[in-house]
């Protein structure tokens, strides 16, 4: 993927085309890795989380391909997938510990 990116830059392709090709390549890599993992440890659900999946192009590409492969894809709809969601989770755990102290 990185070699292709560098080659695109050296050939002088427009930035929009380079970005599109990069996103498609990254999505393809994520899907391929998911397939490899599936063959070692079968599963049916894939959760797309983390700041990288705030990128709508990447999120749509990965979701489309994984769904076509038969996976159930889970993604954020209310809470953001980045640090905002992480902070909310940390706050929820802190609140639960305050309400239900561990013995």
C-alpha positions, 0 to 999 in steps of 0.5 A, spaced: 500 500 500 505 504 501 509 503 495 503 504 491 502 511 495 509 513 493 508 511 486 502 515 485 506 521 488 512 520 483 507 519 477 504 526 479 497 523 480 492 528 483 491 528 490 484 526 490 485 520 486 491 518 491 487 519 497 481 515 494 486 509 492 489 510 499 482 509 502 480 503 498 487 500 499 486 501 506 479 498 506 481 492 502 487 491 507 482 491 513 477 486 510 483 481 508 486 481 515 479 480 518 478 474 513 485 471 515 483 472 522 476 469 521 480 462 518 484 462 524 478 463 529 471 463 526 467 469 528 460 472 525 461 479 528 466 485 527 466 491 530 469 498 527 471 502 532 476 507 533 478 514 530 480 511 524 472 509 523 470 516 523 472 517 516 466 515 512 469 513 506 473 508 510 467 506 514 463 505 508 468 501 504 469 496 510 462 495 512 460 494 504 465 488 503 465 485 510 457 485 509 458 482 503 462 476 506 457 475 511 459 478 517 455 482 521 458 489 522 457 493 528 459 501 528 457 507 532 451 511 531 450 515 537 457 515 541 463 517 537 468 511 535 474 516 538 476 518 544 469 521 546 466 514 546 472 512 550 471 517 555 464 516 555 465 508 557 470 511 562 465 515 565 460 509 565 465 505 569 467 510 574 459 511 575 458 504 576 464 503 581 461 509 585 454 506 585 456 499 586 463 499 590 467 493 590 468 489 596 
